[in-house]
Amino acid sequence: MITADMARANLGAIAAERGETLAGLSALLGKNAAYMQQFVHRGTPKWLDPDDRLALAKHLQVDERLLGARDPWTPGEG
């Protein structure tokens, strides 16, 4: 399972790798320009809203779990 710190680091690295700015990703979500910067560098909020996380995963074309989504439940796991 990905920790909050790992999710923030992953998002920052993926954005940089793809030439995306954190301000641009904030705008994509309809948030203020500092929203993603605060998430990635300050840890606020601790976790992304699930709808925001899904939108970012789709835009960046990455597995949503890299951004902090839980692994899906499967039978036999309790």
C-alpha positions, 0 to 999 in steps of 0.5 A: 500500500502507498503511504501519503508521503509516497503518493506526494512524491509520486505525483511530484515526480510524474508531473515533472517527468511529463512536463506538467506544472503543479499550478497547471494540475491545480487548474485542471482540478479547479483549485487555486494555483497553490493547491498541488504545490501545498499537497506535494511539498507541505502535505496539505491535504494529507490525501487527495479527494478521490475524485481529484485523484482519479482526474489526475490519474486519468490526465497523467495516464498512471495507475491511480494507486500511485497517487494513493488509491487503495488496492482493490478488495478481493475475496479472501482478504477479510 
